[in-house]
Amino acid sequence: MTSASSLSTHCAPATKSLVLQIHVDAEYTSHGSKWLLSTLHSSTFLEVNSTGDKVHQTTEVKELKDAHECSIYAKGFLEDKDAALQQCLEVFFNTYSTINSVRMQRDKKKKFKASVLAEFADFEMVDKFLKAEPKPTFKGKELQGRLL
């Protein structure tokens, strides 16, 4: 593992280039700086300058959607009597699309509140879930959902 002192990254806002400052220490010497430069040179989305001390991306960075834009609040689930409910919920939401996470809402006493926050991988799938006809059901019970 490389420590923060051995590899630090800085972003130059004016040029949006990534400048790597590499300091070889005991943890890093097993592969060495030549190995790192070779690896960076073989990248299809990074370019290294001629002196080997600056790296920048060759492709434009895609703007990520805010996690809230891809998240929903859904309620109407059954009580938490199933020890594997978390896994069941993940499987359920994955039938609509890839999900990043499903968080079961609990009260102060850790009792399941019959609602979840689900974060989908992209907004289109959030829309698909919310506009699904018939409404999504979990174990026979119709769910209510909305954007966060």
HELIX and SHEET records of a PDB file:
HELIX    1   1 GLY A   32  HIS A   41  1                                  10    
HELIX    2   2 ALA A   67  CYS A   70  5                                   4    
HELIX    3   3 LEU A   85  ASN A   94  1                                  10    
HELIX    4   4 PHE A  123  LEU A  130  1                                   8    
SHEET    1   A 4 LEU A   7  ALA A  12  0                                        
SHEET    2   A 4 SER A  17  ILE A  22 -1                                        
SHEET    3   A 4 LYS A  54  GLN A  57 -1                                        
SHEET    4   A 4 LEU A  46  VAL A  48 -1                                        
SHEET    1   B 4 ILE A  99  ARG A 106  0                                        
SHEET    2   B 4 PHE A 112  PHE A 120 -1                                        
SHEET    3   B 4 SER A  71  LYS A  75 -1                                        
SHEET    4   B 4 GLN A 144  LEU A 147 -1                                        
SHEET    1   C 2 THR A 137  PHE A 138  0                                        
SHEET    2   C 2 LYS A 141  GLU A 142 -1                                        
END                                                                             
